[in-house]
Amino acid sequence: MADLIGQLDRRLRVLKAQPVQDPNNGEVVTTWVPVATVWASRKQLSGREVEIAAATKGAEELRFRIRYRTGLDTTARLECEGMTYAITRLEEISRRRWLDLYARRV
């Protein structure tokens, strides 16, 4: 696999859910807090790739490729260029060199 460092041209924020209790009424609400900012490449998935990724039709499906890192799962969200995405699947590439994050727009 060719070195892809030059293709990591998008800033991607990784967000994790954090429950916060409202001091006024005691209600617990979920807020999304940034836990990392990484460089990524972004690719719009074709129809066939969307089927493979078990995506729902009509949703914008993307694949973000980042350097491999631990601590990510499908409960996290991604933010890129003002859009928010839910991670639907993760795939390790080249023995922990890269990590593909398949995501759909929320």
Secondary structure as the mmCIF struct_conf table of DSSP 4:
data_model
#
loop_
_struct_conf.conf_type_id
_struct_conf.id
_struct_conf.beg_label_comp_id
_struct_conf.beg_label_asym_id
_struct_conf.beg_label_seq_id
_struct_conf.end_label_comp_id
_struct_conf.end_label_asym_id
_struct_conf.end_label_seq_id
HELX_RH_3T_P HELX_RH_3T_P1 ILE A 5 GLN A 7
STRN STRN1 ARG A 10 GLN A 21
TURN_TY1_P TURN_TY1_P1 PRO A 23 ASN A 25
STRN STRN2 VAL A 28 GLN A 44
HELX_LH_PP_P HELX_LH_PP_P1 LEU A 45 SER A 46
HELX_RH_AL_P HELX_RH_AL_P1 GLY A 47 ILE A 52
TURN_TY1_P TURN_TY1_P2 ALA A 53 ALA A 54
HELX_LH_PP_P HELX_LH_PP_P2 ALA A 55 THR A 56
TURN_TY1_P TURN_TY1_P3 LYS A 57 GLY A 58
BEND BEND1 ALA A 59 ALA A 59
STRN STRN3 GLU A 61 ARG A 67
BEND BEND2 THR A 70 GLY A 71
TURN_TY1_P TURN_TY1_P4 THR A 74 THR A 75
STRN STRN4 ARG A 77 CYS A 80
TURN_TY1_P TURN_TY1_P5 GLU A 81 GLY A 82
STRN STRN5 MET A 83 ILE A 93
TURN_TY1_P TURN_TY1_P6 SER A 94 ARG A 97
STRN STRN6 TRP A 98 ARG A 105
#
